[in-house]
Amino acid sequence: MGACCGHSNNAFDGMSADYKRRLWLVIGLNAAMFAVEITAGQLAGSKALQADALDFFGDAMTYGISLAVIGSSVAVRTTAAVAKGISLMLMGLWVFGSTAWHMFFIGIPQAEVMGIVGALALATNVASVLLLVRYKDGDANVRSVWLCSRNDAIGNIAVMLAALGVWGTQTGWPDLVVAAIMAGLFLSSSVQILRQGLRERIAVQAQEAI
């Protein structure tokens, strides 16, 4: 996991043609994989795949919002970051609740589908991470993009491990455990984004008050 870095008020704010091009590429990649994984997760009965699909959706949404507010005031950018942090928190809570409900579900996910789709998703996310790693440190808006990309890469590896666990144990518990872990990752990232966005807004307000 990437550690939070210290950020000054002069942190990279996304004002780069190269950065924007890279964001458009990863938006397309994440939107496509959301459609693939949400369908495969439903067909395979896998909560881990569905949770990972939500992570792809969160990424596509985050990148789109990030593009929209590039060049805007600090207040607008931090508001966008806070909104993204809240959305990640809501997704995490939904996955936690859904996973808890499925603890009583008897059906076993299809490990083969989980493994194949997980591998495809991992390849997609490795490409996204490589595109964005140059810009992993920046203001709250830019930072949220990196955190979501990192979440996907970690989530895909976890889904593949869950598939192996389901195949080996012939139970659905590995799938549910991974889904719960991913929900925790959503919540952790949301807290990081919210903290940084609020810090940046407070810093700007303090400067304006001088």
C-alpha positions in Angstrom: 0.0 0.0 0.0 1.2 3.5 -0.7 1.8 5.6 2.3 0.3 9.1 2.6 2.9 11.7 1.6 3.0 15.2 2.9 1.5 17.7 0.6 2.1 21.4 0.3 -0.2 24.0 -1.1 1.9 23.8 -4.3 1.2 20.1 -4.9 0.5 19.1 -8.4 -3.1 20.0 -9.3 -3.5 18.1 -12.6 -2.8 20.9 -14.9 -0.9 18.9 -17.5 -2.0 17.8 -21.0 -0.2 14.5 -20.5 -2.0 13.8 -17.2 -5.4 14.5 -18.8 -4.7 12.1 -21.7 -3.7 9.4 -19.3 -6.9 10.0 -17.3 -9.0 9.6 -20.4 -7.3 6.3 -21.1 -7.9 4.9 -17.7 -11.5 6.1 -17.7 -12.1 3.9 -20.7 -10.3 0.9 -19.2 -12.2 1.1 -15.9 -15.6 1.7 -17.4 -15.1 -1.4 -19.6 -14.0 -3.6 -16.7 -16.9 -2.4 -14.5 -19.3 -3.8 -17.1 -17.4 -7.0 -17.5 -17.0 -7.7 -13.7 -20.4 -6.7 -12.6 -21.9 -9.1 -15.2 -19.4 -11.9 -14.4 -19.9 -11.4 -10.6 -23.6 -11.8 -11.0 -23.3 -14.9 -13.2 -20.7 -16.5 -11.0 -22.4 -15.6 -7.7 -19.2 -13.9 -6.5 -19.4 -11.1 -4.0 -15.6 -10.4 -4.4 -16.1 -9.9 -8.2 -19.0 -7.6 -7.5 -17.0 -5.6 -4.9 -14.1 -5.3 -7.4 -16.6 -4.1 -10.1 -17.7 -1.4 -7.7 -14.1 -0.4 -7.3 -13.8 0.0 -11.1 -17.0 2.1 -11.1 -15.6 4.2 -8.3 -12.4 4.7 -10.3 -14.2 5.7 -13.5 -16.3 8.2 -11.5 -13.2 9.5 -9.7 -11.3 10.1 -12.9 -14.3 11.8 -14.5 -14.7 14.2 -11.6 -11.0 14.8 -11.4 -10.9 15.8 -15.1 -13.9 18.1 -14.6 -12.4 20.1 -11.8 -8.8 20.4 -13.1 -8.0 24.1 -13.2 -10.7 25.1 -10.8 -10.2 26.8 -7.5 -8.9 25.0 -4.5 -12.3 25.1 -2.9 -13.9 23.4 -5.9 -11.2 20.7 -6.1 -11.3 20.0 -2.4 -15.1 19.8 -2.5 -14.8 17.2 -5.4 -12.2 15.2 -3.3 -14.5 15.2 -0.3 -17.5 14.1 -2.5 -15.3 11.2 -3.8 -14.3 10.3 -0.3 -17.9 10.1 0.8 -18.8 8.0 -2.2 -16.0 5.5 -1.5 -17.2 5.3 2.1 -20.8 4.6 1.0 -19.5 1.8 -1.4 -17.5 0.3 1.4 -20.5 0.3 3.8 -22.7 -1.3 1.1 -20.2 -4.1 0.4 -19.8 -4.7 4.2 -23.6 -5.0 4.6 -24.0 -7.1 1.4 -21.2 -9.4 2.5 -22.7 -9.8 6.0 -26.1 -10.7 4.4 -24.5 -13.3 2.2 -22.8 -15.0 5.1 -26.1 -17.0 5.2 -26.1 -17.7 1.5 -25.3 -21.4 0.7 -24.3 -21.2 -2.9 -20.7 -21.5 -3.9 -19.2 -19.0 -6.4 -17.7 -20.3 -9.7 -14.0 -20.2 -9.0 -13.0 -20.6 -12.7 -15.0 -17.4 -13.7 -13.5 -15.6 -10.7 -10.0 -16.5 -11.7 -10.3 -15.7 -15.4 -12.0 -12.3 -14.8 -9.7 -11.5 -11.9 -6.7 -12.0 -14.2 -8.2 -9.8 -16.9 -9.0 -7.1 -14.4 -5.4 -7.3 -12.9 -3.9 -6.8 -16.4 -6.2 -3.8 -16.9 -5.2 -2.3 -13.6 -1.5 -2.8 -14.1 -1.9 -0.8 -17.3 -3.7 2.0 -15.3 -1.2 2.0 -12.5 1.7 2.3 -15.0 -0.1 5.2 -16.7 -0.7 7.1 -13.5 2.3 6.3 -11.3 4.1 9.4 -12.4 1.3 11.5 -10.8 0.7 9.5 -7.6 1.6 12.5 -5.4 -0.4 15.7 -5.7 -3.3 17.6 -4.2 -6.3 15.8 -2.8 -8.0 15.6 -6.2 -4.9 14.0 -7.9 -4.2 11.8 -4.8 -7.7 10.3 -4.9 -7.1 9.1 -8.5 -3.9 7.3 -7.4 -5.6 5.7 -4.3 -8.5 4.3 -6.5 -6.0 2.9 -9.0 -4.1 1.2 -6.2 -7.3 -0.2 -4.7 -8.1 -1.9 -8.0 -4.7 -3.6 -8.3 -4.9 -4.8 -4.8 -8.5 -5.9 -5.2 -7.7 -7.9 -8.4 -5.0 -9.9 -6.6 -7.4 -10.5 -3.7 -10.1 -11.8 -6.1 -7.7 -14.3 -7.6 -6.7 -15.5 -4.2 -10.4 -15.8 -3.3 -10.9 -17.9 -6.5 -8.1 -20.2 -5.4 -9.6 -20.4 -1.9 -13.1 -21.2 -3.2 -11.7 -23.9 -5.6 -9.6 -25.4 -2.8 -12.2 -25.4 0.0 -15.3 -25.8 -2.1 -17.0 -23.1 0.1 -17.9 -19.5 -0.5 -16.1 -18.2 2.6 -12.9 -17.1 0.9 -15.0 -15.0 -1.5 -16.8 -13.4 1.4 -13.6 -12.7 3.3 -12.0 -11.0 0.3 -15.2 -8.9 -0.3 -15.0 -7.7 3.4 -11.3 -6.9 3.1 -12.0 -4.8 -0.1 -14.8 -3.0 1.7 -12.3 -2.1 4.4 -9.9 -0.8 1.7 -12.7 1.4 0.4 -13.2 2.9 3.8 -9.5 3.4 4.5 -9.1 5.2 1.2 -12.1 7.4 1.8 -10.7 8.5 5.1 -7.4 9.4 3.5 -9.1 11.4 0.8 -11.4 13.2 3.2 -8.6 14.1 5.6 -6.3 15.6 2.9 -9.2 17.5 1.2 -10.2 19.0 4.5 -6.6 19.9 5.4 -6.1 21.7 2.0 -9.3 23.6 2.4 -8.5 24.7 5.9 -5.0 25.8 4.8 -6.5 27.9 2.0 -9.1 29.5 4.3 -6.3 30.3 6.8 -4.3 32.1 4.0 -7.3 34.0 2.8 -8.0 35.2 6.4 -4.5 36.7 6.7 
